[in-house]
Amino acid sequence: MALTRSRDMNPDRPGAYLCFDPRDPAQHVHDRATWKLSDNAILISATMLFAAHEGKCPISWEKVAALADLCEDPEFLPQPDMPPRRLATRDETDAMLRSVLLKAEPQGG
């Protein structure tokens, strides 16, 4: 189920990957044929996390949908007059994605 650059990227749309979008009722998380190209960073990240764990990752698709909406809200998009921001390291990004996108594990007791 892993995403591969050649299979899931579109040369006509750089930065777009084949992704599951939980906001689209026509798409099903376990049916890649229903997924669509997206350049939404949250959808790409969640789909890659899902694929990396072969679909056994407890992703909170409700959170993914809400964050995907924010990624597409013009109010939150970078503006030309904004100062540059430091990019997160891969470890920082992975930690953030795991804490935000994964469902909390039930506490044992």
C-alpha positions in Angstrom: 0.0 0.0 0.0 3.0 2.3 0.2 2.9 5.4 -1.9 5.5 5.6 -4.6 6.7 8.7 -6.3 6.2 7.4 -9.8 2.7 5.9 -9.2 1.2 8.6 -7.0 2.6 11.8 -8.4 1.4 13.5 -11.5 4.0 15.2 -13.7 1.4 17.6 -14.9 0.7 18.8 -11.3 4.0 19.0 -9.3 3.5 18.5 -5.6 0.2 16.7 -6.0 -0.1 13.1 -4.7 -2.8 10.5 -4.9 -4.5 10.9 -1.5 -7.5 9.9 0.5 -9.7 12.9 1.4 -12.1 12.1 4.2 -14.2 15.1 3.2 -15.2 13.5 -0.1 -18.0 11.0 0.4 -17.1 9.4 -3.0 -13.7 8.3 -1.6 -13.1 5.2 0.6 -9.9 4.9 2.7 -9.3 1.3 1.7 -10.1 1.7 -2.0 -7.2 3.6 -3.8 -9.2 3.7 -7.0 -11.5 6.3 -5.3 -8.6 8.6 -4.2 -7.8 11.8 -6.0 -4.8 14.0 -6.6 -4.2 16.6 -4.0 -1.5 19.1 -3.1 -3.0 19.6 0.4 -0.1 18.9 2.8 -2.3 17.4 5.6 -4.0 15.0 3.1 -0.6 14.0 1.7 0.9 13.5 5.2 -2.1 11.5 6.6 -2.2 9.3 3.5 1.5 8.6 3.6 1.3 7.8 7.4 -1.7 5.5 6.7 0.2 3.8 3.8 3.4 3.5 5.8 1.5 1.4 8.4 -0.3 -0.6 5.7 -3.7 0.8 6.7 -3.4 -0.4 10.3 -2.6 3.1 11.7 -5.4 4.5 13.9 -5.7 7.9 12.1 -8.3 10.4 13.2 -9.8 11.2 9.8 -12.1 13.7 11.5 -9.0 15.7 12.6 -7.5 15.3 9.1 -10.6 16.7 7.5 -10.6 19.8 9.8 -6.9 20.4 9.3 -7.3 19.9 5.5 -9.9 22.6 5.5 -7.5 25.0 7.3 -4.8 24.2 4.7 -7.1 25.4 2.0 -8.4 28.5 3.9 -7.0 31.6 2.2 -6.7 33.3 5.6 -4.1 30.7 6.7 -2.1 30.5 3.4 1.3 32.2 3.4 1.1 35.8 2.0 3.9 37.5 0.0 4.6 40.0 2.8 5.0 37.4 5.5 8.5 36.8 6.9 10.0 33.4 6.1 9.5 30.7 8.7 12.0 28.1 9.8 11.0 24.8 8.3 10.5 21.9 10.7 12.9 19.1 10.7 11.7 15.7 9.6 11.7 14.5 13.2 9.7 17.5 14.3 7.2 17.0 11.5 6.9 13.3 12.2 6.3 13.9 15.9 3.7 16.6 15.1 1.8 14.5 12.6 1.7 11.5 15.0 0.5 13.6 17.9 -2.2 15.3 15.8 -3.4 12.8 13.3 -3.3 9.5 15.3 -6.1 8.6 17.5 -5.2 8.4 21.2 -4.5 4.9 22.4 -6.8 3.8 25.2 -5.2 4.1 28.6 -4.6 0.7 30.2 -5.6 0.4 33.8 
